[in-house]
Amino acid sequence: MTTAPAPPARAHRTAVGALGLLALSTGALESVVSPTIPLLERELDMSQSEGALLSIVLLVTGALVTPLAGRFGDRYGGKRVLIRLMAVVSVGGTVSALAPNLPVLLLGQVLQGAMVGALPLSFVVVRGHLPAGESKVAIGVVSGLFVGGGMVGMLAAGPVAEQLSRHWMFALPTIAVAGATLLVNRLMPADPPGRTDGAGIDWPGLLLLSGMLVTIVLAVALVPEAAAQPVVFVALALVSAAFVTGWVRVERRAASPMIDLRMLARPAIWKACVLTFVICLGTAMAVYLVPQLLDERGDGYGFGASATEIGFFLLPGAVAATLAGPLGGIGDRRFGSRAVVATGVVMMTGSLLAVAAVHTEVWHLVVGKALIALANGLCVTALMTSTATAVDRQDTGIATSLILVSRVLGYAVGGQLGGALLTAATPSGSQVAAESAYVTGFVIAGVVTSLALFVTRTLPKGVTA
């Protein structure tokens, strides 16, 4: 007679608090680049296209690491994988802090990108130690604290970079990440492995998925130079298509696939991925364009703001995004993801188009960015929580990682599109982009975001996606 395994220990509030502190710290480390891109462009002699690349390189690694982290967390336990992942993030933050030039800083950002995989691992831990009724709200709170860390990073990055140096704006949150990781390791109970079938890791599927994501992101990164390098751009597109075809064939035959295509084909999953991509593409264009417009010194437009001022101007948006995390989780539980996402999409579309039409005062950008951040937080959190609870517990990590990969790709495409627009609209020998590029960017973002309504209306009306 076999004995049933004991249920996992319930996490105490202090353990959940440590997990929240880790989310806060990683969010701060992730966000320090955004408000300081104009400063970094000047100090490291970067073009606006290179600035856009710097803003997404962390997300590129996230796209590669997140599915693997989610699958390993489902298989071996979320806490075990999370601690190891945070060690890589701490190394990356240290490299970024010590970086003397752009190539080394890019390397540090690549290593830091592992932090994106921390969220699905946190969700694995939460579902493993909390009852189902509490896990939705807890997931929303952890997501909100991650965004709240972004608020801290945005607020502190400018003053730290200007008063101390750009090196310290990476070093301080890295120290916080290392300390929070030690607390989680000490306080959070170990969650049992979720897989007991004995199947090995789907390495062919993992390699093909990695190749697919890398080539897609490289193609996105070349968008600003597509006209100058059409052969390279087309070659990357063809290679990416080959990776997609090979990956689908391998996953269909694998005994234990990296990503179960049957799960990906479920309406609750693929619709959430499509919605997340579209919504984050629109958000990313605003995230890139607003700081650039605040820093701009054009004739009759732009405000010539410093990095510190930009951080303060972005603060209301970070506060709104922080509140959107728990609100999105509560709203999904009470009203269903369809109502929450539809509300967010309408709010974001209206805000993007309003900023395109009116941006002559700082408060126009501050209010617009806050509404965009609130809408994005509501949408992504509702999609995340509904997806996390729509699958079996042992598939929580991989399911939520698919949403995060969609988020990463949306941000990558949006950021690069914004950079391409500004680069194309900057005359040779000038550092000032035409105002029409900003208007065009905000309009494109608004129109693309509005397309999400066609998918949103097909979601079920109930309280689950």
N, C-alpha and C positions, 0 to 999 in steps of 0.2 A: 504494500500500500504506500502510495506517495503522499507526501505532505504538501499542501498548497503553500506557495510562497507567501510570506507575511506582507500585508499591505505597506506601502511606503509611509514613513513617519510624516505626520502633518508638520508643515513648516510653521515656526513661531513668527510672531510679528517682527522680531528683531532680524530674523533671517530674510524675510521678505523685504524689510527695510534695507538690508545690506544689498540685496539684488537691485532695489530701486536706486541706491546710491551708486552702484556700478553703472546703471543705465544713465544716471545723471552725469557721471564723469565721462563716459564714452561719448555722450551727446556733446559735451563741452569740447572734447578733443576733436570731434568731427567737424564742428562748426567754426573753428577759429580762422579757417582760410577764407570763408565767404566774405566777411566784411573787410578783410585786409587785402583782397586781390589787387586793388589799385596800388596799394603801398608796396606789395610784393613785386608787381610789374615794374615799378620804378626802381626798387632796390636791386632786383635781379635782372634788370634790363630785358623784360619779357614783352612780347607782343600781346595784343588782346586775344589772339588765337591760342597762344601758349597759356595765357591766364585762364581761358575757358578749359583747356586741357588739364591744368592743375586743379581746377575746381571739380573735375570728374574722375581723376585717376584713382582716388580713394574708393569711389563707387565701382570702378572697374574690378578691383580686387574683390570688393564685396560681392559682385555678381558671380565671381568664380568660387569664392569660399563659402557663400551662404548655402547653396544646395548640399555641399559636402558636410558642412557643419550640422545642418538640419538632419541629414541622414545618419551621421555618426552619433548625434545626440539621441535620435530615436533608437539606435541600435545599442549604444554603450552607456547611455545615461547622460542627461543634459549637463549636470554639474561637472562631471569629469572632463568633458570636451570643452566646456566653457572656460575652465581654469587654464587649460593649455592654450586656448585661443587668445585669452587676455595676456598671456606671456608674450605672444607674438606682437600684439598691439603695443605693449609697453616698449618692446624693442623698436618698433616703428616710430613711436612717439619720440624716443630718445634720438634716433637717427634724424628725424625732422628737426628736433631742437638743435642739433649740432651741425646741421647742413650748411656748408659754406656757399653752395651754388644750387642752381635749378636741378641738375641731374640727381644730386644727392637728396634734395628735398623730394623729388619725385619718388625715389626709392623708399624714403621714409613713409610717404603717403601710400605707396603700394602695400607696405607691411601694415600700416594702420588700417587699411581696408578690411582686414580680418574682423574688425569690430562690428561690421554689418551683420556677420554671422552670429553675434551675441544675442540678438533679439529672438530668433527662433529657438535658440538654446534656452533663453529665459522662459519662453512660453512652454517648452518641454518641462522645465523644472516646475513652473506654476501648475500646470495640469497634473503633474505627478504628485503634488503635495497639497492641493486644495480641492475641495468639492466642486462639482461642475457648476453649481450656481454662483460660486465666488470667483471662478477662474476668469470669466468674461470681464468682470470689473477689474480684477487684478492685472489682466493683460492690458487693458486700457490704461491703468495707472502706470505700469512699467513703460508703455509706449509714451505716455504723457511725460514721464520723468526723463526719458531719453530726449524728447523735444525740449523739455525744461533745461536740460544740460546745454542744448543748443542756444537757449536764451542766455545762459551764463557765459558761454563761449563768445557769442556775438557781442555781449556787453563788455567783456573784459579784454578781448583780443586787441582792439584798437589802443586803449590806454596802455596795456602792457607792452605792445610793440613799440609805441612811441616813447614811453617813459623809461622802459628798460631796453628791450630789443625784441626783434621778431623771434629770436631763439627762445625766449622765456614764454612766449605765448603758446608754444608747444610743450615746454618743459613742465609748467605748472599743472595742466590737466593730466599729463602723463603720470606725474606723481600721484594724483588723485585716483587714477585708474588702477595703479599698482596697489595702493592702500585698500581700495574697495574690493579688489580681487582677493586680497588676503582675508578680508572680513567674510566674504561669501564662502571662501574655502573653509573657514573656521565655523561659521554659524549655520550654513545651509546643509540639511541632511542630504545624504547621497540618494539619488533616485535610481531605482533598479533598471537594468537594461531592458529595453522594450522588445527586443528581438531574441527569440530562442530557437529559430529554425536551423541554425548552424550554417546558413548560406554565407558565402564570402562576399567581399565588397565587389561591386560591379565596376571594376577598373576600366574596361573598354568603354562602358557608358560614361564614366567620369571623364576620361580623356577626350572623348568626342564632344561631350557637353562643354568642357573647358575650351576646346578649340573653337567650337561654335560661338561661345560668348566672346572670346578674345577677338576673333575676326569681325564679329558684329561691331564691337566697341571700337576696334581700329578703323573700321569703315566709317563709323560715326565721327571719330576723331579727325579723319581726313576730309570731312565735309567742307570745311573752309577752303581746302586746297584741291577740291575735286576737279575744278576747271583746269588747274595747272597740271594735275597728275591723273588724268582720266583712266589710263591703263591700269595703274595701281589700284584705283578705286574699284574698277570693274573686276579686277582679279580677286580682290578681297571679297566682293559680293559673291563671285562664283565659288570661291573656296568655302565661304560660309554656308552656301546652299548645299555643297557637298557634305560638310559636317552635319548639317541638319538631316539630310537623307540617311547618312550612315548611322547617326545617333538613333533615329526612329527605328531603323531595322534592328540594331543591336538591342534596344530596350524591349522590343516586341518578343525577342527570343530569350532574353536573360531570365534565369531562374529567380533572381532577386534583383530586379532592375534598380538603378539609381533613382529614377523617377518612374513610378508606375503610370504608364500612359493611360490606363483605364481611369485612374484617379484624375489625371490632368484633363481627361475628356468629360468629366462630370461638369454639368452646367455651373454649379456653385463655385468650382475652381477656375475654369477657363474664363468665365465672365468676370470674376474678381480680378484675374490677371490682366485682362484687357482694360477694365476700368481703371485699375491702378496705373497702368502704363500711360494711358491717355491723360489722366488727372495729373500725374507727376510730370509729364512733359510740359503741360501748361504751367504748372507751378515752377518748374526749373527755369523756364524762360524769365519769369518774374524774379526769381531768386538771383539770377545773373544780371538782369538788366537794371533792376532798381538800384543796387549799389553803384553800378557804373554811371547811371544817370545822376545820382547824388554827387558823385565825384566829378562829373563832367564840367567842363569850363567853356561851353559853347556860347555863341552870340545870341542871348535871349533865352537860353535854356541851360539846364544844369545848375548845380549849386556850389561846386568847388569845396565839398565837405571833406574834412579830414577823416582818417580811419576811426578815430575816437567818436567823432560826430556821427559817422555812418552806423557804428555800433549802437549808439543811443537811438538813432532814427529807426533801426530795425528791431529794437527792443519790444515795442508793442506787438509786432508780428510774432515774436518768439513767445511772448506771454499768451497770446491768443492760441498759438499752436499747442502750448502746454496744457491749456484748459481743454482744448479740443480732444485730447487723448481720453481722459476719463469720461467726458461728455459723449464722445463717440461710442464708447463701450456701453454706457448706460442707455443711450439712445437706441443702440442696436438691440439691447435686451428688451426694451420697452416698446419700441415702435417698429423694429425690423430694419434691416440694412437698406432696403429699397427707399424708405422714407428719408433716412439719414443721408444716403449718398445723393439722392435727387436734390435735396436741399443744398448740400454742399456744392454740387455741380452748378446749380443756378446761381448761387452766391459767388462762386469763383468766376464764372463767365461774365457776370455783370461787373465785377470788380476789375477784371482785366480790360474790358472794353472801356470802362469809366476812366481808368488810368491812361489808356491810349488817347482818350479825348481831352482829358484835363490833367496836366502835370506841371502847372506853372508855379505851384507853391509846395514847400516841403511836406506840409500836412496832407496834400493830395496823395503823395507817394506813401506816407506813413500809414494813413487810413486804408488805402488800397492794399498795401502789402499785408496789413493786419487781417483784413477780411479774406485775402487769398490764403494766408497761413491757417486761419480758422477753418476755412472750407476744406483745405487739403487734409488737415488733421482729422476732421470729422469723417471725411470719406475713407481715408486709408485705415483709420482705426476701426471703423465699422466693417470694412472689408476684411481686415485682419482677424477681428474677433469672430465674425461669422464663419470665416474659413477654418479657424483653429478649432471651432466647436462643431464643424460639419463633418469632420473625419474622425477615425478611431484615434485614441490617445497615442498609440504607437506611431501614428503618421503625422502628429502635430508638427514636428520639426520640419519635415520635408514639405508639407503643405504650406506652412507659413513662409518657408524660404522661397517658394515660387512667387508669392506676393512680393516679397522683398526684392527678388531678382527683377520682377516687373517694375518695381519702384526704381531700382538702380538704372535699368535701361531707359526708363522714361526721363529720369534726371539727366542721364548722359546725352540723350538725343536733344532734350530741351536746352541744356547748357551749351552744347556745341552749335546748335542752330542760332542761339542768341549771339555767341561769339562770331559766327560766320556773318551774321547780319551787320554787326558793328565793324568787323574787319573790312567788309565790302564797301561800307559807307564811310570809311576813313580815307581821305585823300592822301596820296603819296607825300611823305615828308611831314604830315600832320599827325597829331595825337588826339584830335577831336573828331568824333563820329557825328554824322549828320543827324539832326533831330528826327528825320523821317525814318531812320533805322529803328529807333526806339518805338515810334508809333506803329510801324509795321510789325515789330516783334510782339508787342502787346496785343495787337489785333489778331495775329496768327495764333497766339496762345489762347485767346478767348474763343476763337472759332473752333480750334482743335478740342478744347475742353468741352464745348457745347455738344460735340459729337458723342460724348459719353452718355448723354440722355437716351440715345437710341438703344444702348445696352441696358441702362438702368431700368427702363420701362419694362424690360422682359424679366426682371427679378421677381420672385414671389412676393406677395403683399404681406405675408406673415412675418414672424419675428426671426426667421432664419433665412439665410441666403440660399 
